[in-house]
Amino acid sequence: MASRAEKLNLFLRFDAGGLDGLGHTKRSIELARELKKKFNVIICITEKSKKFISRNNFKFLFKKKNEKEENYLLRISNKYKDPILYVDKNYQYSKKFLKIINKKYKQIFFYQNFSKGIQKQNIIIDPTPNINSSINLKEKFKQNRIYSGNKYLIVPKTTSIKKGNYLGISLGGSDPKNISIKLLKFLIKIKWRFSTYLFIGPFFKFKKEINNLNLPKNIKIYQFNKKKFQSSRLAICSPGVTAFELLAQNVFSLYISHTKRHFNLGNYIEKKFKFSKNLNVFNKVKINYFSNMLNYYWNNEKIIKKKVSNKKLNIFDNSCKNVLDVIINETIKK
């Protein structure tokens, strides 16, 4: 990688929507800007994902409608000689498929993906180690090189924002489990009287259900606005990239998870940073518990301010560079 003309081609595979939400998109674009310094970056996504990428200074290879993931990665592997593949996507790649595709790519990196089929030559980047307590990842992937820890945790940069006096709720770009409706019904039932904004994402499919609710005047519905959500006095969200962004803004959050995996991540964040409360998976959250936690943290702002006094989370600042270094070093070795 001595000169600009000799840059290696790197396929950055991610998607927006569904279980990927918008978090994979946000952090992948953050990383892409750093990767461009050393690689020819080609963004590999579905057509519908492109509209969430505001920057036009990247090359794209789109996945065709109804094209299988495996066929897509095989097809694009022939576009360039010895490409590198970096995957940040919730998908279970099989052992049979990865045996085939490893012959097509110079190197394959997996970010927060522990597919059953990962081969010993593949590199794993695990920014939130040990979130799945049921699996000993180090034992399962003992033949792999695993880069673990917060230094690889990619969180989109934001400027400091003045806080408002409202409860902010956002359950991701799609909210596939429809947690938003459940929370609105909880708030109505407990007669929550404080100003509340529910932010719905671009993939949200339950607007009709919301319109059928008799919402009190203190609860407003908005299209997702990052700055406004991060200005919340207290937030409710699911564990993921958004949760880390709120941490960086010193916004205390209550986590409600879409899946057990998200719940494990919520436990990790709560224990590691001590500035959030992990409630449960959405279908296990009971109204009385929710009400108690919400009222406790809303009414004890002094406790939250005390917790934040020494909490300047700048640990995310060099994460993209750290991931870039891993890719460079592992590619040179091969």
ABEGO torsion letter per residue (X at the ends): XABAAABBBBBBBBBBEEAAEAAAAAAAAAAAAAAAAABBBBBBBBAAAAAABABAABBBBBBBBGBBAAAAAAAAAAABBGBBBBBBBBBBBBAAAAAAAAAABABBBBBGBBBAABBAABBBBBABBGABAABBAAAAAAABBBBBEAAABBBBBBBBBBBBBBBBBBAEAAGAAGAAAAAAAAAAAAGBABBBBBBBBAABAAAAAAAABBBBAABBBBBBBAAAAAABABBBBBBEAAAAAAAAAGBBBBBBBABAAAAAAAAAAAAAAGABBBABBAAABBAAAAAAAAAAAAABAAAAAAAAAABBBAAAAAAAAAAAAAAAAAAAAX
